[in-house]
Amino acid sequence: MTMAKLSGLLAGVLATLALAAPARAEQPGQPHTYVVLIGIGKYQDPQIKPRPFAEDDAKALYQLLTDKKYLGVPADNVKLLLGAPDPAVKGSEKATRENILKALTWVGEQARPRDLVIIGYFGEGGPLGKSGDRRCYFAVDSTFANRDKDAVAADDIGEALKKLKAEHVCSFVDVNFKGFDPKDQKVPEPNLGTAPYKEFIGDDETDEHAPLTGHVVFLATNGLSSSLDLKEKGHGIFAEVLLDGLKGGADGADKVEGNEADGFVTVDELTAYLDKQLPELARKFGGTKEEKQQHVFVLGGEGTHYVLTTNPDKVVASIRNIEKFEGLVKSGKVPEKFAAEGTLLLGRMPRLEAQRNLRKEYQKLADGAISLDTFEANRTKILDSTKMTDREAAAWADKLIRATRIIRENYVKDLKQGELVAWAVRGLYRAVEEKVPEELDKKLKEAVNEDDEGKLRAVAAEGRKLLGHREDLDKSKDHLHRDLDLALKRMCRHLDPYTTYIDPEEKQRFDADIGGQFTGIGIQIRKDAATDYLLVVSPIKNSPAYKGGLQAGDLVTQVIRPVDSEGRPINPPQVLETKGLPLNDAVKNILGKEDTPIKLIVQREGVDKPLEIELRRARIEVESVLGIKRKADDSWDYMIDPQSKIGYVRLTSFSRNSFRDLDEVVKDLRQQGMKGFILDLRFDPGGLLTAAWKISDLFLPDKAKIVEIRPRVGASTWFRGQPKTVQMTDFPMVVLVNGYSASASEIVSAALQDNGRAVVVGERSYGKGSVQNIYENFEGGDLKFTTATFWRPSGKNLNKATAGKNGGPGNDDDVWGVTPDRVVKLERKEREDLAEHQHELEVIRPKGKPMKDTGFEDRQLNDALKYLREQIKTASR
C-alpha cells in the first residue's frame, strides 16, 4: 500500500473518529498539530548542572514527530529550542528565556480547539525565592543566583499558554527542580503545591482547581529527583522509553483487558507503556537505589484518550480490515446498518470492554471466520450486557432532579430547572467523550424551558439509559455514584467558580481544611535540596516542636515512631530515614493522634552529634494575627513605629479565633498610646463571615452598616455594628489590600472605607462577593452553591463574577471589589518579593540568628505609614 493511499485512508478513518492525526495536518478545516520542544544539555552558569542527553532527547523527539510514518507534523508547525542550535535541523533556535517564552506564546495563539499540541521540556530547574513555593525552568542563559529574573518561571509558562484553546494538549517534562549545585547555601526544595504543573495541565479556576479537559503531562520523575541517563542508549531513560512507545511500542499496551494493537498510540496506551517499561529499564541500568526506583508520573483530567502517533507496523493491518469489511457491505453480504459501527470499531481500539469485544466480532466477520447470523447473535448478546433497566435509569434521574431542585430553590440567581438538567446530561456525555444522540439532543434543547419535573425526569433517565452500564460510569471503590458525580460537577461549572459538587473522596479533604486545626508536632518542613533530609523551615509558636527545641534550619534525618498514627504500639519502633522519603510520606508519618509520642533525630549546624528530640503530638492552632516582626521571646511586635505610635497587624485569614486575638492586640496597643493603626489584609483569602463582621465592628461606631447580604429569594440582611462600651474610633487607620485580598477581606476593607473609618492603600481587591452554603451528605458528598451576594454599605457591588453588563464576569471598568483610596501598584516580581518577605517574617529563628536584611522595600506599607504620620502630625497641631 502506498503512503499516499494510506494517508487518504487514514484521513477518512480518523475524520470519523474526530482525532488529530498524521497526513492530514494541513488539510483545510481539519485539526492541525503544533509542537514545541526544548532541550538544554549545558548551561552557561556552571552552578546549574548539565544534562548530557537533553538535547539529543529533544532532537530525537523532533525527528519522530515530523516523520510521516508516525505523525508527520510540518516543520513550520514545530519549534525546536536547544542549548546550541543544530545546523542539521532547519529552524532550530537557541533555548534562551526570550525564545522559550516566544515559542510557547506562539503555540498558545496558533492552536485551535480541535488541534493537537505537544510540548517537551528536557533540562534542569530550581526553586524561586527563599520559601521555595514557586518553581522555575532554567534557560540556557539563566543563572542560579539571578534565577528569579533570568529563568523561566512556572507562572511565565502558564501566562504564555493562557490563550491556548486546544483541548488535546500533551506535555513531556524531564526536569529536575534540584538541578543545581547549592554550594554553601541552604536552599529549600520547591513546593509542587496542591495543583502541581498547572502551567501545562491548566487550572479550571474552580475551587477544585481541576486540570483543563484534554490536558495531560508525562513526568520523568516527580520533579524532585534526577532522571537516569542511559549512556548505552545515548538518551535519558525517560526519552528512551517515550520514543519507543510513540514509535508503536505502546500500541495495545493499555492495561484494560482485551486491548490489542490497532495502529494508533493513545495517551492511555502510552501511560501504560511507560508505567511498565521505564521501571524495568531503571532496575536494569540504575546504579543507586533512587535510580532503580525511578518511575513515571502522569497528571491530567478528563478527555485524555486521544491519539498521539501511529504505529506503522500495525496501521496497515487496521486499514486492510476496514477495506475487507467495507467490501462485504458493498457486496450486500453485510447489511448497511452495520457499516458505520463496524468502520468505527475496526478503525481504532475502543476504551470500553464491551466495545472491545464487539470489535473482535467485527474482525471475525471481516475475516470470514463467522457467519452473519452468528455475528448478529453475538452482537446482540454483547449489547444486552451493557443495557441499563428503566428502573435503574429512573433512580439515577430522581437523584439528579433532587439536586437540581435544591440548587434552583437556593441559588443566588433565578435558574431554569430544565437548563440545569440539560447541562448535567450533556456534561455526563462530554465527561465520557460520547456524542449526544441526535434525538436526545433535540429533547434536551426542548427541556431547557421545561418546568415539569416529570418530563425532565424522563429526559434525564433516557440520557442515562442510552449510555448504559460501562466501567467509566459504574460504581467504583472511590465513587459511590461516579455517573452522578460527573453529571453534577459538569452542571455546576455553568454557574460560578464557587458552586460545585464535592464528591465523597473530596469531602474528606474539605472537612479537614475547614476545621482550621490539625494534630501534629507543629513544624513547617520541606526537603533540603543539598542533603535530601527534611529541613525545618520554622516551628509553630507554642507547639510541641517549639517547646521541644526544634529550630529553623534543623535537618531531620530520622523519624522514629513507637506508635502508629492511631496510637497503636509498634514493636520494635519504626525507624524512617528521611533521605529518599517523599515529603508527603514524611508528613503522614509525623502527623498522628493527639498525645501520642514521636522521636526525631536532628542534625544542627554547629552541633557535632545528632540530637534526639522526643515530642508528644498535640492539637495545633495556626497564628492568623501577625505583627511587624518577632520579639526576642518569639511573640509578635505590633508597634511598627514606636515614635509616632503606629500599630500594625497582618491578618492571614478570618478563622474562628481571629477576632479574639485581634481584639486583644488592639486593646494592648491602645494602652501603649497608639495614635494610628494599619490593618494589612494583603494575600488574605478570607474565611468566616462572622469573623469579618466582628472585626469590622471592632473599629466602627454602634449601628454602622457593615455588609448587606442579598439572596435571590427573601429579604436582604444587614450586618451592623453592635453596642460597645469601648469605642475604637479615635485613631486614624489604613487598610492594605491587593489582588489576593478576597471575600471576608473585602467585607472589612469596604465597610471601613465606606464608613469613612479607614483609608485603603494598595491595589484593587480580588472581587469575591458571594456567599456559599453547603447542602451536606447529598449521596455521600456535599452540594456547595452560591446563595447570595455581599454588598458594600454604599450599596456598590463587590462581586466580580457577576459585575458585567449582562451578568457575566466584570472587567476593569466595572464596579466590583475594593478600589484603594491611594493606589500603589506593584510589578509581579515586586509582589512576589513581598509575599516572600512576609513569609520570612513569620519564621521563628534560632537565638542569635536574626533575619537577613535583603533590602526589600514595601512601598505600599511605606505609603500607609506616610499617610498616618501626616494625619498624626496634623492632629497634634
Residue pairs with C-beta under 8 A, 6 or more apart in sequence:
1 316
1 319
1 320
3 68
6 23
6 315
6 316
6 319
7 22
7 23
7 24
7 68
9 319
9 322
9 323
10 21
10 22
10 23
10 24
10 310
10 315
10 319
11 21
11 23
11 24
11 27
11 30
13 318
13 319
13 322
13 343
13 347
13 348
14 21
14 24
14 307
14 347
15 24
15 30
16 340
16 343
16 344
16 347
17 307
17 344
17 347
17 348
18 114
19 31
19 264
19 306
19 307
19 348
20 31
20 32
20 33
20 114
20 115
20 116
20 168
20 306
20 307
21 31
21 307
21 310
22 68
22 70
22 71
22 72
22 73
22 309
22 310
23 68
23 72
24 30
24 31
25 31
25 32
25 33
25 72
25 73
25 74
25 77
26 32
26 74
31 112
31 114
31 115
31 116
31 168
32 77
32 111
32 112
32 115
32 116
33 65
33 71
33 73
33 77
33 115
33 116
33 117
33 118
34 73
34 77
34 78
34 107
34 110
34 111
34 115
34 116
34 117
34 118
34 166
35 62
35 65
35 73
35 77
35 78
35 79
35 117
35 118
35 119
35 120
36 78
36 79
36 81
36 103
36 104
36 106
36 107
36 117
36 118
36 119
36 120
37 58
37 61
37 62
37 78
37 79
37 80
37 81
37 119
37 120
38 58
38 81
38 82
38 95
38 100
38 103
38 120
38 121
38 122
38 123
39 54
39 55
39 56
39 57
39 58
39 59
39 81
39 82
39 83
39 95
39 120
39 122
39 123
40 51
40 54
40 55
40 82
40 83
40 95
40 122
40 123
40 124
40 138
40 139
40 140
41 50
41 51
41 52
41 53
41 54
41 55
41 56
41 82
41 83
42 50
42 51
42 83
42 140
43 49
43 50
43 83
43 124
43 138
43 140
43 142
44 140
44 141
44 142
44 143
45 142
45 143
45 144
45 145
46 181
47 143
47 144
47 145
47 180
47 181
47 183
48 124
48 126
48 138
48 142
48 143
48 144
48 179
48 180
48 181
49 124
49 176
49 179
49 180
49 181
51 122
51 123
51 124
51 179
51 229
51 236
52 229
53 229
53 230
53 234
53 235
53 236
53 239
54 83
54 122
54 123
54 174
54 236
55 82
55 83
55 84
55 86
55 122
56 234
56 235
56 239
57 120
57 122
57 174
57 235
57 236
57 238
57 239
58 80
58 81
58 82
58 120
58 122
59 80
59 82
59 86
59 89
60 235
60 239
60 243
61 120
61 172
61 239
61 242
61 243
61 246
62 78
62 80
62 89
64 70
64 71
64 243
64 246
64 247
64 309
65 71
65 73
65 78
65 118
65 246
65 309
66 72
66 73
66 74
66 75
66 78
69 310
69 312
70 246
70 247
70 309
70 310
70 312
71 308
71 309
71 310
75 90
75 91
78 91
79 91
79 93
79 103
79 106
79 107
80 86
80 89
80 91
80 92
80 93
81 92
81 93
81 94
81 95
81 99
81 100
81 103
82 92
82 93
82 94
82 95
83 94
83 95
83 140
84 94
85 92
85 93
85 94
86 92
93 99
93 103
94 140
95 123
95 139
95 140
96 139
96 140
96 141
97 139
97 141
97 142
97 150
97 151
97 152
99 139
100 137
100 139
100 152
101 152
101 156
101 157
101 160
104 119
104 157
104 160
104 161
105 160
105 161
107 117
107 119
107 161
107 164
108 160
108 161
108 162
108 163
108 164
109 163
111 117
111 164
111 165
111 166
112 165
112 166
113 165
113 166
113 167
114 166
114 167
114 168
115 166
115 168
116 166
116 168
116 170
116 306
116 308
117 164
117 166
117 168
117 169
117 170
118 170
118 171
118 172
118 308
119 169
119 170
119 171
119 172
119 200
120 171
120 172
120 173
121 137
121 171
121 172
121 173
121 174
121 175
122 174
122 175
122 236
122 239
123 137
123 138
123 174
123 175
123 179
124 137
124 138
124 175
124 176
124 179
124 180
125 135
125 136
125 137
125 138
125 151
125 175
125 176
125 177
125 179
125 190
125 223
126 135
126 136
126 138
126 144
126 147
126 151
126 177
126 178
126 179
126 180
126 187
126 190
127 134
127 135
127 136
127 177
127 187
127 188
127 189
127 190
127 529
128 134
128 135
128 136
128 147
128 148
128 151
128 153
128 190
128 832
129 148
129 832
129 833
129 835
129 836
130 188
130 836
130 839
130 840
131 188
131 191
131 537
131 836
131 839
131 840
132 187
132 188
132 189
132 190
132 191
132 526
133 190
133 191
133 193
133 835
133 839
134 153
134 154
134 155
134 190
134 832
135 153
135 154
135 177
135 190
135 192
135 223
136 142
136 147
136 148
136 151
136 152
136 153
136 154
137 151
137 152
137 153
137 154
137 157
137 175
138 144
138 147
138 151
138 152
138 179
138 180
139 150
139 151
139 152
141 150
142 150
142 151
142 152
143 150
144 180
144 181
148 829
148 832
149 829
154 197
154 198
154 199
155 199
155 828
157 199
157 200
158 198
158 199
161 199
161 200
161 202
164 202
166 214
167 212
167 213
167 214
167 303
168 214
168 306
169 200
169 201
169 202
169 212
169 214
169 215
169 216
170 216
170 217
170 218
170 267
170 308
171 197
171 200
171 201
171 215
171 216
171 217
171 218
172 217
172 218
172 238
172 242
173 197
173 200
173 217
173 218
173 219
173 220
173 223
174 219
174 220
174 221
174 227
174 236
174 238
174 239
175 220
175 223
176 221
176 223
176 224
176 225
176 226
176 227
177 189
177 190
177 223
177 224
178 189
178 190
178 224
178 225
178 226
178 529
179 226
180 187
180 529
182 529
182 530
185 530
186 528
186 530
186 535
186 553
187 528
187 529
187 530
188 526
188 527
188 528
188 529
188 535
188 537
189 224
189 526
189 527
189 528
189 529
189 535
189 583
190 223
190 224
191 526
192 222
192 223
192 224
194 209
195 203
195 209
196 223
196 299
197 217
197 219
197 223
197 299
198 209
198 211
200 215
200 217
201 211
201 212
201 215
201 216
201 217
201 299
201 300
201 301
202 211
202 212
202 215
203 209
203 210
203 211
203 212
204 210
204 211
204 212
204 493
205 497
206 493
206 497
206 498
206 500
207 497
207 498
207 500
207 784
208 489
208 500
208 506
210 301
211 299
211 300
211 301
212 301
213 301
213 302
213 303
213 430
214 301
214 302
214 303
214 304
214 306
215 300
215 301
215 304
216 267
216 298
216 299
216 300
216 301
216 304
217 298
217 299
217 300
218 242
218 270
218 271
218 274
218 296
218 297
218 298
219 296
219 297
219 298
219 299
220 227
220 236
220 237
220 238
220 294
220 296
221 227
221 294
221 297
222 297
222 582
224 527
224 583
225 290
225 294
227 236
227 237
227 238
227 294
228 236
228 237
228 282
228 285
228 286
228 291
228 294
229 235
229 236
229 237
230 236
230 237
230 240
230 281
230 285
232 285
233 240
235 243
237 278
237 281
237 282
237 285
237 294
238 278
238 296
240 281
241 273
241 274
241 277
241 278
241 281
242 270
242 274
244 250
244 273
244 277
245 253
245 265
245 269
245 270
245 273
245 274
245 277
246 265
246 270
246 308
246 309
247 309
247 311
248 261
248 265
248 309
248 310
248 311
248 312
248 313
248 314
249 273
249 277
250 265
250 269
250 270
250 272
250 273
250 274
251 261
251 262
251 263
251 264
251 265
251 269
251 311
251 314
252 259
252 260
252 261
252 262
252 269
252 314
252 349
253 259
253 269
253 270
253 272
253 273
253 276
254 266
254 268
254 269
254 272
254 349
254 351
255 272
256 268
256 351
256 353
256 356
257 353
258 353
258 356
258 357
258 360
259 269
259 349
259 356
260 349
261 311
261 313
261 314
261 349
262 314
262 318
262 347
262 348
262 349
263 310
263 311
263 314
263 315
263 316
263 317
263 318
263 319
263 348
264 307
264 309
264 310
264 311
264 315
264 318
264 348
264 349
265 307
265 308
265 309
265 310
265 311
266 305
266 306
266 307
266 308
267 300
267 304
267 305
267 306
267 308
268 304
268 305
268 351
270 308
271 296
271 298
274 296
274 298
275 295
275 296
275 298
278 294
278 295
278 296
279 293
279 294
279 295
282 291
282 292
282 293
282 294
282 295
283 292
285 291
286 292
286 293
286 294
289 580
290 580
302 430
302 431
302 433
303 430
303 433
305 351
305 433
307 348
318 346
318 347
318 348
321 346
321 363
321 366
322 343
322 346
322 347
324 366
324 367
325 334
325 342
325 343
325 346
325 362
325 365
325 366
326 339
326 343
328 334
328 365
328 366
329 335
329 336
329 338
329 339
329 342
333 372
334 342
334 365
334 372
338 362
341 362
342 362
342 365
342 366
345 355
345 358
345 359
345 362
346 359
346 362
346 363
346 366
349 356
349 359
350 356
350 358
350 359
351 472
352 470
352 471
352 472
353 471
354 382
354 383
354 385
354 386
354 470
357 382
358 379
358 382
358 383
361 370
361 375
361 378
361 379
361 382
362 375
364 370
364 375
365 372
365 375
370 378
385 469
386 468
386 469
386 470
387 465
387 468
387 469
388 464
388 465
388 467
388 468
388 469
390 461
390 465
392 465
393 461
393 462
393 464
393 465
394 457
394 461
396 460
396 461
396 464
396 483
396 484
397 457
397 458
397 460
397 461
397 464
398 457
399 481
399 484
399 779
400 421
400 424
400 460
400 484
400 487
400 488
401 417
401 421
401 453
401 456
401 457
401 460
402 778
403 484
403 488
403 501
403 778
403 783
404 417
404 420
404 421
404 424
404 456
404 491
405 417
405 453
406 775
406 778
406 783
406 785
407 415
407 420
407 492
407 495
407 499
407 783
407 785
408 415
408 416
408 417
408 420
409 713
410 713
410 773
410 775
410 785
410 787
411 495
411 499
411 712
411 785
411 786
411 787
412 711
412 712
412 770
412 771
412 786
412 787
412 788
412 789
413 712
413 802
413 807
414 712
415 495
416 448
416 449
416 451
417 450
417 451
417 453
417 456
418 447
418 448
418 449
418 450
418 451
418 456
419 448
420 491
421 444
421 447
421 456
421 459
421 460
422 444
422 445
422 447
422 448
423 490
423 491
423 494
424 460
424 487
424 488
424 490
424 491
425 436
425 440
425 444
425 459
425 460
425 463
425 464
425 487
426 436
426 444
426 490
427 486
427 487
427 489
427 490
427 491
427 493
428 463
428 464
428 467
428 473
428 483
428 486
428 487
428 490
429 435
429 436
429 463
429 467
430 490
431 486
431 487
431 490
432 467
432 470
432 472
432 473
432 486
434 467
436 444
436 463
437 466
440 459
440 462
440 463
440 466
443 459
443 462
444 459
444 463
447 455
447 456
447 459
450 456
450 459
464 483
467 473
467 483
472 482
473 482
473 483
473 486
474 482
474 483
475 481
475 482
476 482
478 504
478 505
479 485
479 503
479 504
479 505
480 504
480 779
480 780
481 779
481 780
484 779
485 501
485 503
485 781
488 501
488 783
489 500
489 501
489 503
492 499
492 500
492 501
492 785
493 500
495 785
495 786
496 770
496 786
496 801
496 802
497 801
498 768
498 770
498 772
498 784
498 786
499 772
499 784
499 785
499 786
500 784
501 778
501 781
501 782
501 783
501 784
502 510
502 781
502 782
502 783
502 784
503 780
503 781
504 780
504 781
506 781
507 780
507 781
507 782
510 782
512 518
516 621
516 622
516 655
516 656
517 619
517 620
517 621
517 622
518 591
518 619
518 620
519 591
519 592
519 593
519 594
519 617
519 618
519 619
519 620
520 590
520 591
520 592
520 617
520 618
520 620
521 543
521 544
521 545
521 548
521 550
521 590
521 598
521 615
521 617
521 618
522 539
522 540
522 542
522 543
522 544
522 545
522 546
522 618
522 620
523 536
523 537
523 538
523 539
523 540
523 543
523 545
523 550
523 590
524 536
524 537
524 538
524 539
524 540
525 534
525 535
525 536
525 537
525 556
525 583
525 586
525 587
525 590
526 534
526 535
526 537
526 583
527 533
527 534
527 535
527 583
528 534
528 535
528 555
531 555
531 579
532 578
532 579
532 580
533 555
533 556
533 557
533 578
533 579
533 603
534 555
534 556
534 557
534 578
534 581
534 583
534 586
535 553
535 554
535 555
535 556
536 545
536 550
536 551
536 552
536 553
536 554
536 555
536 556
536 602
537 552
537 843
538 552
538 842
538 843
538 844
538 845
539 545
539 546
539 550
539 551
539 552
539 844
540 546
540 620
540 622
540 623
540 844
541 623
541 634
541 635
541 844
543 618
543 620
544 615
544 616
544 617
544 618
545 615
546 634
546 844
548 613
548 614
548 615
549 611
549 613
550 600
550 602
550 613
551 604
551 845
551 846
552 843
552 844
552 845
552 846
553 604
553 605
553 846
553 849
554 602
554 603
554 604
554 611
555 602
555 603
555 604
556 578
556 600
556 601
556 602
557 577
557 578
557 579
557 601
557 602
557 603
557 610
558 575
558 576
558 577
558 578
558 600
558 601
559 575
559 576
559 578
559 586
559 589
559 590
559 598
559 599
559 600
559 601
560 573
560 574
560 575
560 576
560 598
560 599
560 600
560 601
561 570
561 573
561 574
561 576
561 589
561 598
561 599
562 569
562 570
562 573
562 597
562 598
562 599
563 569
563 570
563 592
563 596
563 597
564 570
564 574
564 592
565 588
565 589
565 591
565 592
565 593
565 596
566 592
566 593
567 592
567 593
567 596
573 599
576 586
576 589
578 586
590 598
591 617
592 598
592 617
593 617
594 617
594 618
594 619
595 616
595 617
595 618
596 616
596 617
597 614
597 615
597 616
597 617
598 614
598 615
598 616
598 617
599 612
599 613
599 614
599 615
600 612
600 613
600 615
601 610
601 611
601 612
601 613
602 610
602 611
602 612
602 613
603 610
603 611
604 611
621 657
622 655
623 652
623 661
623 842
624 651
624 652
624 653
624 654
624 655
624 657
624 658
624 661
625 636
625 649
625 650
625 651
625 658
625 661
625 662
625 665
626 636
626 649
626 650
626 651
626 652
626 841
626 842
627 636
627 637
627 638
627 640
627 648
627 649
627 650
627 665
628 636
628 637
628 638
628 639
628 640
628 648
628 650
628 841
629 636
629 637
629 841
629 851
630 636
630 637
630 841
630 844
630 845
631 637
632 847
634 844
638 647
638 648
638 649
638 665
638 668
638 669
639 645
639 646
639 647
639 648
639 669
639 672
639 674
640 646
640 647
640 648
640 678
640 865
641 676
641 865
641 869
644 675
644 676
644 868
644 869
644 872
645 672
645 673
645 674
645 675
645 676
645 872
646 674
646 675
646 676
646 677
646 678
646 865
646 868
646 869
646 872
647 665
647 666
647 669
647 672
647 674
647 676
647 677
647 678
648 677
648 678
648 680
649 662
649 665
649 666
649 677
649 678
649 679
649 680
650 680
650 682
650 838
651 658
651 662
651 679
651 680
651 681
651 684
651 695
651 745
652 683
652 684
653 684
653 685
653 686
653 687
654 684
654 686
654 687
654 688
654 691
654 692
654 695
654 744
654 745
655 687
655 688
655 691
656 688
656 691
658 687
658 688
658 691
658 695
659 691
659 694
659 695
659 698
662 695
662 698
663 698
666 674
666 677
666 698
666 728
667 726
669 677
670 728
674 731
675 731
675 732
675 872
675 875
676 731
676 732
676 733
676 734
676 868
676 869
676 871
676 872
677 731
677 732
677 733
677 734
677 868
678 733
678 734
678 735
678 736
678 861
678 864
678 865
678 868
679 733
679 734
679 735
679 736
679 748
679 752
679 758
680 735
680 736
680 861
681 735
681 736
681 737
681 741
681 745
681 748
681 749
682 736
682 737
682 738
682 740
682 741
682 762
682 834
682 838
682 860
683 738
683 740
683 741
683 835
683 838
684 740
684 741
684 742
684 744
684 745
685 740
685 742
685 743
685 745
686 692
686 742
686 743
686 744
686 745
686 746
686 768
687 743
687 744
688 744
689 744
689 747
689 771
691 744
692 707
692 743
692 744
692 745
692 747
692 748
693 706
693 707
693 719
693 747
695 748
696 706
696 707
696 721
696 747
696 748
696 751
696 752
697 704
697 706
697 721
697 722
697 724
698 728
699 728
699 729
699 733
699 752
699 757
699 758
700 706
700 721
700 729
700 751
700 752
700 755
700 757
701 721
701 727
701 729
701 755
702 721
702 722
702 723
702 724
703 720
703 721
704 720
704 721
704 751
704 755
704 757
704 793
705 718
705 720
705 751
705 754
705 755
705 793
706 718
706 719
706 720
706 721
706 747
706 751
706 793
707 718
707 719
707 747
707 750
707 751
707 790
707 791
707 792
707 793
708 716
708 717
708 718
708 719
708 790
708 791
708 792
708 793
708 795
709 716
709 717
709 718
709 719
709 771
709 788
709 789
709 790
709 791
710 716
710 788
710 789
710 791
711 717
711 787
711 788
712 787
712 788
716 791
729 757
732 759
732 867
732 868
732 871
732 872
732 875
733 752
733 757
733 758
733 759
734 758
734 759
734 760
734 761
734 864
734 867
734 868
735 748
735 749
735 752
735 753
735 758
735 759
735 760
735 761
736 760
736 761
736 762
736 860
736 861
736 864
737 745
737 746
737 749
737 760
737 761
737 762
737 763
737 764
737 765
737 818
737 820
738 762
738 763
738 765
738 826
738 831
738 860
739 763
739 764
739 765
739 766
740 766
741 749
741 762
741 765
741 766
741 818
742 765
742 766
742 767
742 768
743 766
743 768
743 769
745 765
745 766
746 765
746 766
746 767
746 768
746 769
746 790
746 798
746 817
746 818
747 790
747 798
749 758
749 760
749 765
749 818
750 792
750 793
750 794
750 796
750 798
750 818
751 757
751 792
751 793
752 758
752 760
753 759
753 760
753 818
753 821
754 792
754 793
754 794
754 796
755 793
759 821
759 822
759 867
760 818
760 819
760 820
760 821
760 822
761 820
761 821
761 822
761 824
761 860
761 863
761 864
761 867
762 820
762 823
762 824
762 860
763 820
763 823
763 824
763 825
763 826
763 860
764 817
764 818
764 819
764 820
764 823
765 817
765 818
766 800
766 817
767 798
767 799
767 800
767 801
767 803
767 810
767 816
767 817
768 798
768 799
768 800
768 801
769 789
769 790
769 791
769 797
769 798
769 799
769 800
769 816
769 817
770 786
770 788
770 789
770 790
770 799
770 801
770 802
771 786
771 787
771 788
771 789
771 790
772 784
772 785
772 786
772 787
773 784
773 785
773 787
774 782
774 783
774 784
775 782
775 783
775 784
775 785
776 782
789 797
789 798
789 799
789 802
790 798
790 799
791 797
791 798
792 798
796 815
797 803
797 815
797 816
798 816
798 817
798 818
799 816
800 809
800 810
800 814
800 816
800 817
801 809
801 810
802 808
802 809
802 810
803 809
803 810
803 814
803 815
803 816
804 810
804 811
804 814
805 814
810 816
822 863
822 867
824 859
824 860
824 863
826 834
826 859
826 860
830 859
833 856
834 856
834 858
834 860
837 854
837 856
837 858
840 851
841 851
843 851
845 851
